[in-house]
Amino acid sequence: MSEAAKWYVVHTYSGYENKVAENIKKAVENRNLHDLISEVLVPTETVKEIKDNKTRKVERKIFPGYVLVQMIMTDDSWYVVRNIRGVTGFVGPGSKPVPLTDAEVEALGVGKNKGGSDDADSQGKVEVSYAVGDSVRITSGPLEGFVGVVDDIDKIRDVVTVTIFMLGRETPTEFSLGQVSPLK
């Protein structure tokens, strides 16, 4: 069965990805279409988010508005997926669904980790509420209270480089990502 099954991308209303995936799975179950539709995924990743000096892990959709479906494309399977509430269509030119290439499937890592990643640290997936060029305040350490401008954010090393004006000159200084917060 898997030999002929290919991965297709289904476009959904934004925010309806999980509901669409759940409804496709229910339709497969109810209509006994396991031989045509084998897997449905909403690819997600776990990222570290630093907000208000607190670090927490958050699950984020990698492709908001899209669901991946591994299926054998037939009139029946197309009809079932296409008519799920919240589905706006398949990705492809016109009304013709185009399967993902083997290289695309491999790049997505689909099927290996089932779309989720628990090891955010090793991938450098960190979200902060400031960006390069933003003014930030140092919230801890010997330079607490100083204000500077973000020059670089290295999420892999968990470091932000901030240029601070002190002793009459601009001084680039490295801080932990959690040691700075954006000026409001």
N, C-alpha and C positions, 0 to 999 in steps of 0.2 A: 504494500500500500504506500509506504513512504517514498518508494522510487518515483511514482508519478505525482505525488503531492508536492506542491510548490508553495512558497510563502508569498502572500499577497498583502498589500497595504490597503486598509479600508479607512476612508475619511469619515470622521464623525463630527458632530457638533462639539465644540470645545467644552470640556467639563463632563461629557457623557461617555468618555472612553471606558471606564470600568463598568458602567451600566450596559453599554453596547456589548462588551466582551461577555458579561454575565448572560445577557439575552441570547447571544449567539450560542453559547454553551447549552442553555436551556433548550433552544430550538433543535440543536443536534441531538440532545437527549430525547426530547419528545418525539422527534421524527425519525429517530434511529439512523442518523446520518454519520455515525462514527467512521464508516468506510470512506466518506467523502471529505469530511472536515475533522482533522485530527488534533489541531492545537490552536488556541486563541491566546494572544499575549498583549498586554499593555506594558511595553518596556519602561522600567523605572530604574532609578539609581538612588543610592543613599548619599546625601551630601552633608557636610558639616556646615552649619549656618551659625555665624557669629552675629548676634544682635543684642544691643544693650549690654555688652560685656559678658554675655552668656553664650556658651557653645552648646548646640544641640544637633542631633542627627535628624534629618528630614528626608522623607521619601519624595522624589520629584519624578514626574513623567519626562522621559527623554524626548518624546515626540508628542507634545500636546495636540489633540485633535486627530490622532491616528491610532489604529489597532492593527496588529499583525495577525493574519489568519493563515494557517498551513492547511491547504485543501487541494483536492483534485477539482479543477474547474469544469463543471458541467452546468447545464441549464438549471438543474435542481439546486445545486450548491450555490450558484450565483444568485438565484432567486431568493433563497433563504436568507443569505447574508445581506443582500441589497434591500430587502424589505423589513429589516430589523429597525425598530424605532430609534432614531438618532443617527442612522447611517446616511451619509449624503452621497456615497458612491465609492467605487474602487479607484485607486490611483492608476492612471493610464490615459492615453490619448482618447478623447471622445468617450464612448461607453465601453471600450475594450480594456479589461483589466490586464495589467502587465505584471508577471511575477518578478520577484527580486532575483537578481543574478546570484550565483554561488558566492561570488566575491562580496556582494552586499550582505548576504546572510552571514558570511564569516566575519565581516567587519562589525556587524551588529552583535555578534556572539549569540544569536538567537538559538534557542534549543539547549545551549550549554548551561547558562545560569538562569534560565527561565525569566530573563528580563530584569532581575533584581541583583543588586550588588551590595554586600554587607561590608566590604572593606573599603570605605571611603578614604581612609588615610593613605593607602598605598597608591591610589589613583590621583591624589591631589585634588579631590573634589571638595572644595571648601567654598562657602558662600559668605561674603561679608557685605555689610550695608554701606560700603564706600568704594570708590573707584580711583584710578590714577587721575591726578589733577584735583581731587577733592581736598578741602580743608578738614583736618581732623584734630582732635584734642587727645593728648597722651593721658591715659586714665590710671596708669600705675607705673611704678618704678621710680628711679631717681629724677626723671624728667617729667614727672606727673604735673599736669596743668599746662604744659607747653602746648602751643598750637603750631601746626606745620601743614605742609602740602604733601600728599602721597605721590611719590615718584615711581614706585614699583611694588607689585604684590606678587610674592612667590608662594603660591598655595602649597606647593610640594614641600618646601622647607618650613611652612607656617610662619613666614616672615613678611613684614611690610617695611619698605624703606620710605622714611618721611624726612623731608628737608625742613629743618627747624632754624629759625633765626636766633642765634645766641652769640654772645661775646662779639657782637658787631659784624657777624658774617653768617652766611647760610651754611649749615652743616647737615649733610645727609646722615641719618642715623637709622639703624635697623631695630625694629621692635617685633614682638610676637603679635600675630594677627589680633589677638584678644586685648592687647594693651592700648589700642586706639579706638576711638569712636568718632563718627562723623559729627561735625558741628551742625546744630539744628537751625 
